[in-house]
Amino acid sequence: MLEAEGILTIHPRSGIQFVRPGLELTRSTYQFRAIVERSAVRVFAEEAGEDLMNSLEVRHSRLLRKLEKDGLTPGHLAEMDLLELDLHGQIIAALRNPLIDTAYRRMHNYLRLLRLERKVTPPMLIRTLKEHLEILEACSSRNPDAAEKALQAHFQAAINRNLGLA
């Protein structure tokens, strides 16, 4: 299945080769995310429950304070991965479309591949959390235009991080 999705190549009697993340995979992955999530974040901003948005905001703020105080720990990294999945997963779930859910989960495998070669630092995670909080703030104020703009800025910064430009 991973071979069919282009994540790896199986060489008979010689091993498995994972695709090396690069500019094209990064561009394709974020292009897909932008196409789907820009629509989804607008719906999320208009329809998501206050409790959900507040919970995401509190969790992001809490982790931000921990990173600023303690630096990066394996626990913080795991918590960041969960927050990333939860925020973007909830945004996608706002569309209530099982076809998009499935395609997005498959795309997430590519995103994990991109992140394997990325060095993670506290400043990088702090910037990401602040970008997430800007998205959540726009959603909490029920402003789909601002939410979409914040999401686009987040993706552009994420592309730069994944390419080692930021």
Secondary structure, 3 states (H helix, E strand, C coil): CCCCCCCEEEECCCEEEECCCCHHHHHHHHHHHHHHHHHHHHHHHHHCCHHHHHHHHHHHHHHHHHHHHHCCCHHHHHHHHHHHHHHHHHHHHCCCCHHHHHHHHHHHHHHHHHHHCCCCCHHHHHHHHHHHHHHHHHHHCCCHHHHHHHHHHHHHHHHHHHCCCC
